[in-house]
């Protein structure tokens, strides 16, 4: 357990970390807060999908357009191809963004540069997976899922938000 004044793995005391996270107006910190908000949006969408995919609900409402059939898209073979429902995996990925966004203070790109780089790599893989699933909807399933579209937008947005801090961290590593 950390004692008052004891430094965390971030090199900051708990009080310093809290102050950085809650009060900083630094652009990287503002983007990290946006990652939290965007991830919560993604979790909401994937949570709804997970309810269908795990049998808790039997039907998801769709926009009143023929092009949408969330039940079909989320019950497809593709949605279960990894041995677990894809919605649950996506939900977990969005959830992991929260501690990653909260790790470290304002200068984490300098203090712990591998954290923002890891966050960007993770987000990039998830954005690529979301793009692949996005392609699968019209090409293979011939229908759209509004919740999946929301999740895909969230994945791409999180990736974009990680890039500036990751670039700063990468430059820091190159200078060392």
C-alpha positions as CSV (number, residue, x, y, z in Angstrom):
1,X,0.0,0.0,0.0
2,X,1.3,3.5,-0.8
3,X,2.0,5.8,2.1
4,X,1.3,9.5,1.8
5,X,4.2,11.1,-0.2
6,X,5.3,7.7,-1.6
7,X,6.0,7.7,-5.3
8,X,3.9,5.5,-7.6
9,X,5.2,3.6,-10.6
10,X,4.5,6.9,-12.5
11,X,7.1,8.7,-10.4
12,X,4.4,10.9,-8.9
13,X,2.7,10.8,-5.4
14,X,-1.0,9.9,-5.4
15,X,-1.8,13.5,-4.6
16,X,0.3,14.7,-7.6
17,X,-1.3,12.1,-9.9
18,X,-4.8,13.1,-8.8
19,X,-4.0,16.8,-9.3
20,X,-2.6,16.2,-12.8
21,X,-5.6,14.0,-13.8
22,X,-8.3,16.3,-12.4
23,X,-6.9,19.8,-12.9
24,X,-4.4,19.8,-15.8
25,X,-5.4,21.7,-19.0
26,X,-2.5,20.2,-20.9
27,X,-3.6,19.1,-24.5
28,X,-2.4,15.5,-23.9
29,X,-4.4,15.3,-20.7
30,X,-7.5,16.7,-22.4
31,X,-7.1,14.1,-25.1
32,X,-6.8,11.4,-22.5
33,X,-10.0,12.6,-20.9
34,X,-11.6,12.4,-24.4
35,X,-10.4,8.9,-24.6
36,X,-12.2,8.0,-21.4
37,X,-15.4,9.6,-22.7
38,X,-15.1,8.0,-26.1
39,X,-14.4,4.6,-24.5
40,X,-17.4,4.8,-22.3
41,X,-19.5,5.5,-25.4
42,X,-17.9,2.5,-27.1
43,X,-18.6,0.4,-23.9
44,X,-22.2,1.4,-23.9
45,X,-22.6,0.3,-27.5
46,X,-20.7,-3.0,-27.1
47,X,-22.5,-3.6,-23.8
48,X,-25.8,-3.6,-25.6
49,X,-24.4,-5.9,-28.3
50,X,-23.0,-8.2,-25.6
51,X,-26.5,-8.5,-24.1
52,X,-27.7,-10.1,-27.3
53,X,-24.6,-12.2,-28.0
54,X,-24.7,-13.8,-24.6
55,X,-28.5,-14.5,-24.6
56,X,-29.6,-12.0,-22.0
57,X,-31.9,-10.2,-24.6
58,X,-33.3,-11.7,-27.7
59,X,-33.7,-8.6,-29.9
60,X,-31.9,-5.3,-30.4
61,X,-33.9,-2.4,-31.7
62,X,-32.8,-0.9,-35.0
63,X,-33.3,2.4,-36.8
64,X,-36.4,2.1,-39.0
65,X,-34.5,1.4,-42.2
66,X,-34.3,-1.9,-44.1
67,X,-30.5,-1.7,-44.2
68,X,-30.3,-2.3,-40.4
69,X,-30.5,-5.7,-38.7
70,X,-28.4,-5.7,-35.6
71,X,-29.6,-9.2,-34.6
72,X,-28.4,-10.7,-37.8
73,X,-25.0,-8.9,-37.7
74,X,-24.3,-9.7,-34.1
75,X,-25.5,-13.3,-34.3
76,X,-23.4,-14.1,-37.4
77,X,-20.5,-16.7,-37.5
78,X,-18.1,-13.8,-37.8
79,X,-19.2,-12.4,-34.5
80,X,-18.2,-15.6,-32.7
81,X,-15.2,-16.5,-34.8
82,X,-12.7,-15.8,-32.0
83,X,-14.3,-18.3,-29.6
84,X,-16.1,-15.6,-27.6
85,X,-18.6,-13.0,-28.8
86,X,-16.9,-10.1,-30.5
87,X,-19.0,-7.5,-28.5
88,X,-17.5,-8.8,-25.2
89,X,-14.0,-8.5,-26.6
90,X,-14.6,-5.0,-27.8
91,X,-16.2,-4.0,-24.5
92,X,-13.1,-5.3,-22.7
93,X,-10.8,-3.4,-25.1
94,X,-12.7,-0.1,-24.4
95,X,-12.6,-0.8,-20.7
96,X,-8.8,-1.2,-20.8
97,X,-8.5,2.3,-22.3
98,X,-9.7,3.8,-19.0
99,X,-6.7,2.8,-16.8
100,X,-4.3,3.4,-19.7
101,X,-5.7,7.0,-20.0
102,X,-5.4,7.4,-16.3
103,X,-1.8,6.1,-15.9
104,X,0.7,8.9,-15.3
105,X,0.6,12.6,-15.0
106,X,1.0,15.4,-17.5
107,X,4.6,14.5,-18.5
108,X,4.1,10.7,-19.0
109,X,5.4,10.9,-22.5
110,X,8.7,11.9,-21.0
111,X,8.6,9.8,-17.8
112,X,7.0,6.6,-19.1
113,X,7.1,6.9,-22.9
114,X,6.2,3.2,-23.5
115,X,2.7,3.7,-21.9
116,X,1.4,6.2,-24.5
117,X,3.1,4.2,-27.3
118,X,1.4,1.0,-26.0
119,X,-1.9,2.8,-25.8
120,X,-1.6,3.9,-29.4
121,X,-0.6,0.4,-30.7
122,X,-3.5,-1.2,-28.8
123,X,-5.9,1.4,-30.2
124,X,-4.5,1.0,-33.7
125,X,-5.1,-2.8,-33.6
126,X,-8.6,-2.2,-32.4
127,X,-9.3,0.4,-35.0
128,X,-8.1,-1.9,-37.7
129,X,-10.3,-4.7,-36.3
130,X,-13.3,-2.3,-36.2
131,X,-12.6,-1.3,-39.8
132,X,-12.6,-5.0,-40.8
133,X,-15.9,-5.6,-39.0
134,X,-17.3,-2.5,-40.6
135,X,-16.4,-3.9,-44.0
136,X,-18.0,-7.2,-43.1
137,X,-21.4,-5.7,-42.3
138,X,-22.4,-4.7,-45.9
139,X,-20.2,-7.2,-47.8
140,X,-20.9,-10.4,-45.9
141,X,-24.0,-9.8,-43.8
142,X,-25.7,-7.4,-46.2
143,X,-27.0,-5.5,-43.2
144,X,-25.8,-2.8,-40.8
145,X,-25.7,-2.6,-37.0
146,X,-26.1,0.8,-35.5
147,X,-24.3,-0.2,-32.2
148,X,-21.4,-1.6,-34.2
149,X,-21.1,1.6,-36.2
150,X,-21.0,3.5,-32.9
151,X,-18.3,1.1,-31.6
152,X,-16.3,1.4,-34.8
153,X,-16.4,5.2,-34.7
154,X,-15.3,5.1,-31.0
155,X,-12.4,2.8,-31.9
156,X,-11.1,5.0,-34.7
157,X,-11.6,8.1,-32.5
158,X,-9.6,6.6,-29.6
159,X,-6.8,5.7,-32.0
160,X,-6.7,9.2,-33.3
161,X,-6.7,10.7,-29.8
162,X,-3.7,8.5,-28.8
163,X,-1.4,9.6,-31.7
164,X,-0.1,13.0,-30.6
165,X,1.1,11.8,-27.2
166,X,2.5,8.6,-28.7
167,X,4.4,10.7,-31.2
168,X,5.8,12.8,-28.4
169,X,6.8,9.7,-26.5
170,X,8.4,8.1,-29.6
171,X,10.5,11.3,-30.1
172,X,11.5,11.1,-26.5
173,X,12.8,7.5,-26.9
174,X,14.7,8.5,-30.0
175,X,16.5,11.3,-28.2
176,X,17.7,9.0,-25.3
